Amino acid sequence: MTRRKDATATRQALLDAARELFTGKGFDRTTVRDIAALAGVNQALVFRYFGSKEELLGRVLAEPGAALLADVPRERLLGELLRRVLSGEPGKDRESGKDSMLMLAMTGPGPAAETLRREVAEPYTEALAALTDEPDARVRAELTLAWVLGLSLTVNMPGGSALADADPAAVRALVLRAMSTLLEHTDAH
């Protein structure tokens, strides 16, 4: 039992350290050695639990989304995702700010982009595609996801913007109303 508990704690310590370092220093400037040192473990454990730094990134970025997908009824998913993106709630595993910047940096070719697609984009695309009966459901879901990511980046860019300064509830209502034309089973309230 203790060994399993230690493995779980070690895995979580690595995830927490990676999130802190990836958002603070960036993915490329963070080394496996940095992550292990912050977590207080041997760097070999990064590879044991995650296989690679890219896979660890995928898990870091997927963790909040997995919880959201599991906890929120599908028809309310988009509204809750927008609330988190627009709320600016610190410590609320929101899909915004530094996580969005990190995701954007990982969109080029390579293993990190594949991990990002598999661990983050694909689960959201599946869930959002279930919100329409149209034959192009995946296109609509990906379009919605791109819009949410764009909103996240815009409201968190340094220097502010009209969107960043707007009332989050009002912006959420406008976006939900527009997106409900793409995903008709979305609760637009």
Long-range contacts (C-beta under 8 A, 24 or more apart in sequence): 7-49, 10-39, 10-41, 10-45, 10-49, 11-49, 13-39, 13-40, 13-41, 14-39, 14-41, 14-45, 14-46, 14-49, 14-50, 14-56, 15-56, 15-59, 15-60, 15-63, 18-56, 18-57, 18-60, 19-60, 22-57, 22-60, 22-102, 23-98, 23-99, 23-102, 26-102, 26-105, 27-53, 27-57, 27-102, 27-105, 27-106, 27-112, 28-105, 52-111, 54-110, 54-111, 54-112, 54-114, 54-115, 55-115, 57-102, 57-106, 57-112, 57-115, 57-116, 58-112, 58-115, 58-116, 58-118, 58-119, 58-120, 59-119, 61-99, 61-102, 61-103, 61-116, 61-119, 61-120, 62-119, 62-120, 62-123, 63-93, 64-93, 64-94, 64-95, 64-99, 65-95, 65-120, 65-123, 65-124, 66-123, 67-93, 68-93, 69-123, 69-124, 69-127, 74-127, 74-130, 74-131, 74-185, 75-131, 75-185, 75-186, 75-187, 76-187, 77-127, 77-128, 77-131, 78-128, 78-131, 78-144, 78-148, 78-176, 78-179, 78-183, 78-186, 78-187, 79-172, 79-176, 79-186, 79-187, 79-188, 79-189, 81-148, 82-148, 82-151, 82-171, 82-172, 82-175, 82-176, 83-168, 83-172, 85-148, 85-151, 85-152, 85-155, 86-151, 86-155, 86-168, 86-171, 86-172, 87-168, 88-155, 88-168, 94-152, 95-148, 95-149, 95-152, 96-152, 96-153, 96-155, 96-156, 97-152, 97-156, 98-156, 99-152, 100-149, 100-152, 100-153, 100-156, 101-153, 101-156, 103-149, 104-149, 104-153, 121-145, 128-183, 130-185, 131-183, 131-184, 131-185, 131-186, 132-182, 132-183, 132-184, 132-185, 133-184, 133-185, 134-184, 140-182, 140-183, 141-183, 143-182, 144-179, 144-182, 144-183, 147-175, 147-179, 151-175
